[in-house]
Amino acid sequence: MGPKTQRVYETIRSWIESGRDAPGDKLPSERTLSAELVIGRTALRQVLTRLANERFIKAHDRSAYSVSGGTGVPTPSDLPAWQIRGSRRVDENHWVNLDLV
């Protein structure tokens, strides 16, 4: 996530954690959230998908979202980013470079 999407993620998550949006409340539409938080709808959908995966919100048909009850899955803050280094032989004549950082 980029800095803008991270900011939007933290904003919506703080709304839920602070009780601004109670369990069962419906979130505003994507169009409304996009305008209010000054973010594109594609990036907003990434944020909403992450929040749904962490069980802070529930996704419903037609892009509707509601706040889940209880607490979400905590986001690990002390884990390093994935690092893949080295190469691997695919077959006799081909190698795949795995230097992705």
Residue pairs with C-beta under 8 A, 6 or more apart in sequence:
1 9
1 46
1 47
1 50
2 43
4 39
4 43
5 39
5 43
5 46
5 47
8 37
8 39
8 43
8 44
8 47
9 47
9 50
9 51
11 37
12 27
12 33
12 37
12 47
12 48
12 51
12 56
13 51
13 56
13 72
15 21
16 51
16 56
16 57
16 67
16 72
21 27
21 67
22 67
23 67
23 68
23 69
23 70
24 66
24 67
24 69
25 66
25 67
26 64
26 65
26 66
27 33
27 57
27 64
27 65
27 66
27 67
28 36
29 63
29 64
30 41
30 44
30 45
30 48
30 63
31 41
33 39
33 44
34 40
34 41
34 44
37 44
39 47
48 57
48 59
48 65
49 59
51 57
51 65
51 72
52 58
52 59
52 65
53 73
54 72
54 73
54 75
55 68
55 70
55 72
55 73
56 67
56 68
56 72
57 65
57 66
57 67
57 68
58 65
58 66
58 67
58 68
59 65
60 66
83 100
83 101
84 98
84 99
84 100
84 101
85 98
85 99
85 101
86 98
86 99
87 95
87 96
87 97
87 98
87 99
88 95
88 96
88 98
89 95
89 96
90 96
